[in-house]
Amino acid sequence: MYTPHKRQAPGLLSSAIGALPIVPSDTADLSAEIRALTIGTAAGTVAFVSSRDGASYVTGPLPVGTYALFAARILATGTTATGLTGWI
């Protein structure tokens, strides 16, 4: 299949180029930094380490859905949402 955009670098507003299931961890970084997060099973909070400034953040309660979020790690402590998918 011909893919005319294969060699172009994705911008911040581009579609995701991949996905990965997320298992929250207080010690291990994700296998790739994510640009968005889907909460697929149960609503809740998400604690994460920003891939932009390295600071830790915790969201308020979020419903099931997809959220723009640059993260290097999703923390187990403080994350109550489940069914998480990261978009790269």
N, CA, C and O atoms as a Tinker XYZ file with bonds, in Angstrom:
   352  protein
     1  N      0.844000   -1.171000    0.000000    73     2
     2  CA     0.000000    0.000000    0.000000    64     1     3
     3  C      0.895000    1.241000    0.000000    63     2     4     5
     4  O      1.879000    1.300000    0.737000    81     3
     5  N      0.563000    2.195000   -0.799000    73     3     6
     6  CA     1.292000    3.455000   -0.879000    64     5     7
     7  C      0.907000    4.334000    0.306000    63     6     8     9
     8  O     -0.280000    4.554000    0.549000    81     7
     9  N      1.878000    4.831000    1.035000    73     7    10
    10  CA     1.628000    5.709000    2.180000    64     9    11
    11  C      2.387000    7.010000    1.975000    63    10    12    13
    12  O      3.569000    7.087000    2.310000    81    11
    13  N      1.741000    8.026000    1.438000    73    11    14
    14  CA     2.438000    9.265000    1.088000    64    13    15
    15  C      2.980000   10.041000    2.282000    63    14    16    17
    16  O      3.863000   10.881000    2.107000    81    15
    17  N      2.486000    9.789000    3.475000    73    15    18
    18  CA     2.905000   10.569000    4.644000    64    17    19
    19  C      3.852000    9.796000    5.560000    63    18    20    21
    20  O      4.150000   10.244000    6.668000    81    19
    21  N      4.319000    8.653000    5.106000    73    19    22
    22  CA     5.150000    7.776000    5.932000    64    21    23
    23  C      6.417000    8.460000    6.444000    63    22    24    25
    24  O      6.843000    8.192000    7.567000    81    23
    25  N      7.013000    9.317000    5.663000    73    23    26
    26  CA     8.283000    9.935000    6.036000    64    25    27
    27  C      8.127000   11.284000    6.727000    63    26    28    29
    28  O      9.127000   11.919000    7.063000    81    27
    29  N      6.909000   11.730000    6.943000    73    27    30
    30  CA     6.687000   13.002000    7.612000    64    29    31
    31  C      6.641000   12.795000    9.121000    63    30    32    33
    32  O      6.050000   11.830000    9.604000    81    31
    33  N      7.259000   13.693000    9.850000    73    31    34
    34  CA     7.211000   13.632000   11.309000    64    33    35
    35  C      5.824000   14.056000   11.781000    63    34    36    37
    36  O      5.278000   15.039000   11.279000    81    35
    37  N      5.249000   13.335000   12.733000    73    35    38
    38  CA     3.934000   13.720000   13.240000    64    37    39
    39  C      4.013000   14.998000   14.065000    63    38    40    41
    40  O      4.947000   15.180000   14.846000    81    39
    41  N      3.053000   15.863000   13.897000    73    39    42
    42  CA     2.967000   17.082000   14.686000    64    41    43
    43  C      2.099000   16.865000   15.909000    63    42    44    45
    44  O      1.539000   15.785000   16.100000    81    43
    45  N      1.991000   17.881000   16.727000    73    43    46
    46  CA     1.194000   17.762000   17.949000    64    45    47
    47  C     -0.284000   17.537000   17.672000    63    46    48    49
    48  O     -0.991000   16.963000   18.500000    81    47
    49  N     -0.751000   17.979000   16.528000    73    47    50
    50  CA    -2.167000   17.819000   16.194000    64    49    51
    51  C     -2.421000   16.628000   15.283000    63    50    52    53
    52  O     -3.551000   16.418000   14.844000    81    51
    53  N     -1.390000   15.846000   14.994000    73    51    54
    54  CA    -1.522000   14.680000   14.124000    64    53    55
    55  C     -2.224000   13.539000   14.848000    63    54    56    57
    56  O     -2.321000   13.518000   16.075000    81    55
    57  N     -2.704000   12.604000   14.063000    73    55    58
    58  CA    -3.284000   11.382000   14.622000    64    57    59
    59  C     -2.202000   10.577000   15.323000    63    58    60    61
    60  O     -1.013000   10.751000   15.057000    81    59
    61  N     -2.618000    9.704000   16.211000    73    59    62
    62  CA    -1.672000    8.821000   16.889000    64    61    63
    63  C     -1.050000    7.869000   15.871000    63    62    64    65
    64  O     -1.668000    7.541000   14.858000    81    63
    65  N      0.183000    7.428000   16.149000    73    63    66
    66  CA     0.853000    6.492000   15.251000    64    65    67
    67  C      0.954000    5.103000   15.863000    63    66    68    69
    68  O      1.504000    4.191000   15.246000    81    67
    69  N      0.430000    4.938000   17.061000    73    67    70
    70  CA     0.449000    3.640000   17.720000    64    69    71
    71  C     -0.235000    3.721000   19.070000    63    70    72    73
    72  O     -0.606000    4.798000   19.537000    81    71
    73  N     -0.395000    2.557000   19.688000    73    71    74
    74  CA    -1.051000    2.481000   20.993000    64    73    75
    75  C     -0.367000    1.415000   21.832000    63    74    76    77
    76  O      0.273000    0.505000   21.307000    81    75
    77  N     -0.514000    1.544000   23.142000    73    75    78
    78  CA     0.008000    0.525000   24.037000    64    77    79
    79  C     -0.876000    0.416000   25.264000    63    78    80    81
    80  O     -1.376000    1.418000   25.775000    81    79
    81  N     -1.069000   -0.832000   25.741000    73    79    82
    82  CA    -1.830000   -0.998000   26.978000    64    81    83
    83  C     -0.995000   -0.476000   28.138000    63    82    84    85
    84  O      0.230000   -0.602000   28.132000    81    83
    85  N     -1.645000    0.103000   29.121000    73    83    86
    86  CA    -0.917000    0.691000   30.241000    64    85    87
    87  C     -1.238000   -0.043000   31.536000    63    86    88    89
    88  O     -2.397000   -0.222000   31.909000    81    87
    89  N     -0.173000   -0.461000   32.204000    73    87    90
    90  CA    -0.259000   -0.994000   33.554000    64    89    91
    91  C      0.433000    0.035000   34.441000    63    90    92    93
    92  O      1.653000    0.185000   34.367000    81    91
    93  N     -0.318000    0.745000   35.276000    73    91    94
    94  CA     0.300000    1.774000   36.118000    64    93    95
    95  C      1.416000    1.209000   36.996000    63    94    96    97
    96  O      1.312000    0.100000   37.518000    81    95
    97  N      2.481000    1.991000   37.147000    73    95    98
    98  CA     3.628000    1.594000   37.963000    64    97    99
    99  C      4.258000    2.834000   38.582000    63    98   100   101
   100  O      4.386000    3.870000   37.929000    81    99
   101  N      4.643000    2.721000   39.832000    73    99   102
   102  CA     5.316000    3.833000   40.496000    64   101   103
   103  C      6.811000    3.877000   40.182000    63   102   104   105
   104  O      7.479000    4.859000   40.507000    81   103
   105  N      7.345000    2.822000   39.551000    73   103   106
   106  CA     8.788000    2.749000   39.319000    64   105   107
   107  C      9.205000    2.635000   37.859000    63   106   108   109
   108  O     10.325000    3.016000   37.519000    81   107
   109  N      8.346000    2.126000   36.989000    73   107   110
   110  CA     8.738000    1.870000   35.594000    64   109   111
   111  C      8.096000    2.865000   34.633000    63   110   112   113
   112  O      6.889000    3.104000   34.672000    81   111
   113  N      8.935000    3.441000   33.768000    73   111   114
   114  CA     8.416000    4.307000   32.709000    64   113   115
   115  C      7.688000    3.471000   31.664000    63   114   116   117
   116  O      7.899000    2.262000   31.566000    81   115
   117  N      6.835000    4.122000   30.889000    73   115   118
   118  CA     6.164000    3.470000   29.773000    64   117   119
   119  C      7.195000    3.112000   28.711000    63   118   120   121
   120  O      8.280000    3.693000   28.682000    81   119
   121  N      6.871000    2.162000   27.840000    73   119   122
   122  CA     7.814000    1.776000   26.783000    64   121   123
   123  C      7.981000    2.877000   25.749000    63   122   124   125
   124  O      8.963000    2.889000   25.008000    81   123
   125  N      7.030000    3.801000   25.693000    73   123   126
   126  CA     7.105000    4.987000   24.824000    64   125   127
   127  C      6.312000    6.098000   25.496000    63   126   128   129
   128  O      5.322000    5.838000   26.180000    81   127
   129  N      6.749000    7.328000   25.301000    73   127   130
   130  CA     5.988000    8.459000   25.839000    64   129   131
   131  C      4.659000    8.536000   25.105000    63   130   132   133
   132  O      4.595000    8.303000   23.898000    81   131
   133  N      3.606000    8.861000   25.832000    73   131   134
   134  CA     2.282000    8.937000   25.207000    64   133   135
   135  C      1.855000   10.389000   25.040000    63   134   136   137
   136  O      2.330000   11.285000   25.738000    81   135
   137  N      0.943000   10.591000   24.095000    73   135   138
   138  CA     0.413000   11.927000   23.819000    64   137   139
   139  C     -1.071000   12.021000   24.165000    63   138   140   141
   140  O     -1.648000   13.109000   24.187000    81   139
   141  N     -1.674000   10.875000   24.432000    73   139   142
   142  CA    -3.083000   10.834000   24.831000    64   141   143
   143  C     -3.322000    9.554000   25.611000    63   142   144   145
   144  O     -2.560000    8.593000   25.501000    81   143
   145  N     -4.383000    9.551000   26.396000    73   143   146
   146  CA    -4.727000    8.421000   27.252000    64   145   147
   147  C     -6.214000    8.156000   27.136000    63   146   148   149
   148  O     -7.029000    9.073000   27.230000    81   147
   149  N     -6.563000    6.886000   26.929000    73   147   150
   150  CA    -7.971000    6.490000   26.945000    64   149   151
   151  C     -8.252000    5.733000   28.228000    63   150   152   153
   152  O     -7.535000    4.799000   28.585000    81   151
   153  N     -9.311000    6.151000   28.920000    73   151   154
   154  CA    -9.844000    5.409000   30.065000    64   153   155
   155  C    -10.990000    4.597000   29.488000    63   154   156   157
   156  O    -11.993000    5.158000   29.047000    81   155
   157  N    -10.844000    3.267000   29.490000    73   155   158
   158  CA   -11.807000    2.435000   28.776000    64   157   159
   159  C    -12.790000    1.674000   29.629000    63   158   160   161
   160  O    -13.857000    1.308000   29.137000    81   159
   161  N    -12.478000    1.416000   30.894000    73   159   162
   162  CA   -13.324000    0.532000   31.695000    64   161   163
   163  C    -14.069000    1.268000   32.799000    63   162   164   165
   164  O    -15.300000    1.271000   32.836000    81   163
   165  N    -13.317000    1.890000   33.693000    73   163   166
   166  CA   -13.944000    2.558000   34.830000    64   165   167
   167  C    -13.379000    3.962000   35.000000    63   166   168   169
   168  O    -12.171000    4.179000   34.907000    81   167
   169  N    -14.260000    4.894000   35.248000    73   167   170
   170  CA   -13.867000    6.285000   35.484000    64   169   171
   171  C    -13.019000    6.369000   36.744000    63   170   172   173
   172  O    -13.079000    5.491000   37.605000    81   171
   173  N    -12.233000    7.428000   36.843000    73   171   174
   174  CA   -11.425000    7.623000   38.039000    64   173   175
   175  C    -10.358000    8.664000   37.805000    63   174   176   177
   176  O    -10.415000    9.432000   36.844000    81   175
   177  N     -9.393000    8.681000   38.687000    73   175   178
   178  CA    -8.292000    9.640000   38.592000    64   177   179
   179  C     -7.100000    8.993000   37.889000    63   178   180   181
   180  O     -6.991000    7.768000   37.821000    81   179
   181  N     -6.209000    9.839000   37.367000    73   179   182
   182  CA    -4.977000    9.366000   36.734000    64   181   183
   183  C     -3.817000   10.175000   37.306000    63   182   184   185
   184  O     -3.811000   11.405000   37.245000    81   183
   185  N     -2.841000    9.468000   37.859000    73   183   186
   186  CA    -1.616000   10.099000   38.345000    64   185   187
   187  C     -0.532000    9.796000   37.314000    63   186   188   189
   188  O     -0.399000    8.657000   36.866000    81   187
   189  N      0.242000   10.813000   36.938000    73   187   190
   190  CA     1.229000   10.601000   35.883000    64   189   191
   191  C      2.436000   11.496000   36.070000    63   190   192   193
   192  O      2.389000   12.506000   36.773000    81   191
   193  N      3.521000   11.097000   35.419000    73   191   194
   194  CA     4.734000   11.910000   35.353000    64   193   195
   195  C      4.783000   12.495000   33.949000    63   194   196   197
   196  O      4.787000   11.757000   32.964000    81   195
   197  N      4.817000   13.805000   33.858000    73   195   198
   198  CA     4.830000   14.493000   32.572000    64   197   199
   199  C      6.125000   14.215000   31.820000    63   198   200   201
   200  O      7.211000   14.245000   32.400000    81   199
   201  N      5.998000   13.945000   30.527000    73   199   202
   202  CA     7.193000   13.771000   29.698000    64   201   203
   203  C      7.752000   15.112000   29.268000    63   202   204   205
   204  O      8.810000   15.163000   28.640000    81   203
   205  N      7.072000   16.195000   29.590000    73   203   206
   206  CA     7.537000   17.536000   29.225000    64   205   207
   207  C      8.377000   18.184000   30.313000    63   206   208   209
   208  O      9.433000   18.747000   30.024000    81   207
   209  N      7.921000   18.114000   31.573000    73   207   210
   210  CA     8.671000   18.785000   32.643000    64   209   211
   211  C      9.119000   17.850000   33.763000    63   210   212   213
   212  O      9.794000   18.290000   34.693000    81   211
   213  N      8.755000   16.561000   33.691000    73   211   214
   214  CA     9.185000   15.591000   34.693000    64   213   215
   215  C      8.442000   15.672000   36.012000    63   214   216   217
   216  O      8.740000   14.916000   36.937000    81   215
   217  N      7.473000   16.583000   36.114000    73   215   218
   218  CA     6.702000   16.739000   37.349000    64   217   219
   219  C      5.582000   15.693000   37.409000    63   218   220   221
   220  O      5.139000   15.176000   36.383000    81   219
   221  N      5.142000   15.398000   38.619000    73   219   222
   222  CA     4.031000   14.470000   38.832000    64   221   223
   223  C      2.735000   15.248000   38.987000    63   222   224   225
   224  O      2.708000   16.308000   39.611000    81   223
   225  N      1.663000   14.716000   38.416000    73   223   226
   226  CA     0.354000   15.350000   38.467000    64   225   227
   227  C     -0.708000   14.295000   38.743000    63   226   228   229
   228  O     -0.508000   13.114000   38.459000    81   227
   229  N     -1.834000   14.722000   39.297000    73   227   230
   230  CA    -2.992000   13.851000   39.483000    64   229   231
   231  C     -4.209000   14.610000   38.972000    63   230   232   233
   232  O     -4.448000   15.756000   39.353000    81   231
   233  N     -4.973000   13.957000   38.107000    73   231   234
   234  CA    -6.185000   14.583000   37.590000    64   233   235
   235  C     -7.293000   14.506000   38.632000    63   234   236   237
   236  O     -7.186000   13.771000   39.614000    81   235
   237  N     -8.337000   15.258000   38.412000    73   235   238
   238  CA    -9.567000   15.055000   39.158000    64   237   239
   239  C    -10.267000   13.840000   38.577000    63   238   240   241
   240  O     -9.740000   13.217000   37.655000    81   239
   241  N    -11.432000   13.486000   39.084000    73   239   242
   242  CA   -12.166000   12.346000   38.539000    64   241   243
   243  C    -12.503000   12.583000   37.059000    63   242   244   245
   244  O    -13.053000   13.622000   36.694000    81   243
   245  N    -12.162000   11.602000   36.221000    73   243   246
   246  CA   -12.421000   11.687000   34.785000    64   245   247
   247  C    -13.364000   10.567000   34.363000    63   246   248   249
   248  O    -13.213000    9.436000   34.823000    81   247
   249  N    -14.335000   10.856000   33.497000    73   247   250
   250  CA   -15.190000    9.796000   32.978000    64   249   251
   251  C    -14.455000    8.999000   31.899000    63   250   252   253
   252  O    -13.408000    9.425000   31.412000    81   251
   253  N    -15.003000    7.852000   31.532000    73   251   254
   254  CA   -14.462000    7.065000   30.432000    64   253   255
   255  C    -14.363000    7.958000   29.207000    63   254   256   257
   256  O    -15.310000    8.675000   28.883000    81   255
   257  N    -13.218000    7.922000   28.520000    73   255   258
   258  CA   -13.000000    8.770000   27.358000    64   257   259
   259  C    -11.521000    8.887000   27.055000    63   258   260   261
   260  O    -10.699000    8.215000   27.677000    81   259
   261  N    -11.180000    9.740000   26.099000    73   259   262
   262  CA    -9.795000    9.949000   25.689000    64   261   263
   263  C     -9.377000   11.374000   26.002000    63   262   264   265
   264  O    -10.128000   12.323000   25.774000    81   263
   265  N     -8.154000   11.511000   26.534000    73   263   266
   266  CA    -7.667000   12.802000   27.004000    64   265   267
   267  C     -6.260000   13.074000   26.477000    63   266   268   269
   268  O     -5.408000   12.185000   26.476000    81   267
   269  N     -6.022000   14.302000   26.032000    73   267   270
   270  CA    -4.672000   14.718000   25.636000    64   269   271
   271  C     -3.826000   14.771000   26.899000    63   270   272   273
   272  O     -4.201000   15.405000   27.884000    81   271
   273  N     -2.676000   14.097000   26.860000    73   271   274
   274  CA    -1.871000   13.960000   28.067000    64   273   275
   275  C     -0.482000   13.468000   27.671000    63   274   276   277
   276  O     -0.345000   12.338000   27.201000    81   275
   277  N      0.547000   14.288000   27.852000    73   275   278
   278  CA     1.917000   13.868000   27.581000    64   277   279
   279  C      2.466000   13.227000   28.850000    63   278   280   281
   280  O      2.597000   13.892000   29.878000    81   279
   281  N      2.788000   11.937000   28.783000    73   279   282
   282  CA     3.258000   11.249000   29.987000    64   281   283
   283  C      4.360000   10.252000   29.667000    63   282   284   285
   284  O      4.351000    9.598000   28.624000    81   283
   285  N      5.312000   10.154000   30.596000    73   283   286
   286  CA     6.377000    9.165000   30.524000    64   285   287
   287  C      6.063000    7.970000   31.428000    63   286   288   289
   288  O      6.596000    6.877000   31.235000    81   287
   289  N      5.189000    8.193000   32.421000    73   287   290
   290  CA     4.826000    7.141000   33.373000    64   289   291
   291  C      3.420000    7.400000   33.887000    63   290   292   293
   292  O      3.049000    8.543000   34.154000    81   291
   293  N      2.644000    6.342000   34.024000    73   291   294
   294  CA     1.355000    6.413000   34.709000    64   293   295
   295  C      1.569000    5.748000   36.060000    63   294   296   297
   296  O      1.924000    4.572000   36.136000    81   295
   297  N      1.354000    6.505000   37.113000    73   295   298
   298  CA     1.640000    6.033000   38.468000    64   297   299
   299  C      0.520000    5.150000   39.013000    63   298   300   301
   300  O     -0.660000    5.419000   38.788000    81   299
   301  N      0.900000    4.102000   39.728000    73   299   302
   302  CA    -0.088000    3.237000   40.373000    64   301   303
   303  C     -0.736000    3.965000   41.549000    63   302   304   305
   304  O     -1.948000    3.889000   41.748000    81   303
   305  N      0.091000    4.671000   42.328000    73   303   306
   306  CA    -0.415000    5.429000   43.461000    64   305   307
   307  C     -1.134000    6.667000   42.954000    63   306   308   309
   308  O     -0.518000    7.546000   42.351000    81   307
   309  N     -2.416000    6.736000   43.196000    73   307   310
   310  CA    -3.205000    7.889000   42.759000    64   309   311
   311  C     -4.033000    7.633000   41.512000    63   310   312   313
   312  O     -4.891000    8.446000   41.168000    81   311
   313  N     -3.793000    6.505000   40.819000    73   311   314
   314  CA    -4.590000    6.179000   39.632000    64   313   315
   315  C     -5.677000    5.187000   40.020000    63   314   316   317
   316  O     -5.395000    4.084000   40.488000    81   315
   317  N     -6.928000    5.601000   39.815000    73   315   318
   318  CA    -8.062000    4.714000   40.096000    64   317   319
   319  C     -8.804000    4.323000   38.829000    63   318   320   321
   320  O     -9.590000    3.376000   38.848000    81   319
   321  N     -8.575000    5.025000   37.738000    73   319   322
   322  CA    -9.193000    4.692000   36.457000    64   321   323
   323  C     -8.606000    3.372000   35.947000    63   322   324   325
   324  O     -7.453000    3.054000   36.239000    81   323
   325  N     -9.395000    2.604000   35.189000    73   323   326
   326  CA    -8.916000    1.320000   34.668000    64   325   327
   327  C     -9.204000    1.198000   33.174000    63   326   328   329
   328  O     -9.924000    2.000000   32.579000    81   327
   329  N     -8.606000    0.151000   32.595000    73   327   330
   330  CA    -8.756000   -0.057000   31.155000    64   329   331
   331  C     -8.013000    0.999000   30.370000    63   330   332   333
   332  O     -8.567000    1.573000   29.432000    81   331
   333  N     -6.757000    1.273000   30.735000    73   331   334
   334  CA    -6.009000    2.380000   30.179000    64   333   335
   335  C     -5.249000    1.997000   28.902000    63   334   336   337
   336  O     -4.617000    0.943000   28.837000    81   335
   337  N     -5.320000    2.853000   27.911000    73   335   338
   338  CA    -4.567000    2.711000   26.664000    64   337   339
   339  C     -3.839000    4.015000   26.418000    63   338   340   341
   340  O     -4.433000    5.088000   26.514000    81   339
   341  N     -2.549000    3.931000   26.100000    73   339   342
   342  CA    -1.765000    5.113000   25.768000    64   341   343
   343  C     -1.624000    5.236000   24.268000    63   342   344   345
   344  O     -1.453000    4.234000   23.574000    81   343
   345  N     -1.693000    6.443000   23.767000    73   343   346
   346  CA    -1.561000    6.713000   22.326000    64   345   347
   347  C     -0.268000    7.463000   22.090000    63   346   348   349
   348  O      0.013000    8.464000   22.749000    81   347
   349  N      0.526000    6.966000   21.133000    73   347   350
   350  CA     1.818000    7.584000   20.829000    64   349   351
   351  C      1.802000    8.244000   19.459000    63   350   352
   352  O      2.808000    8.815000   19.037000    81   351
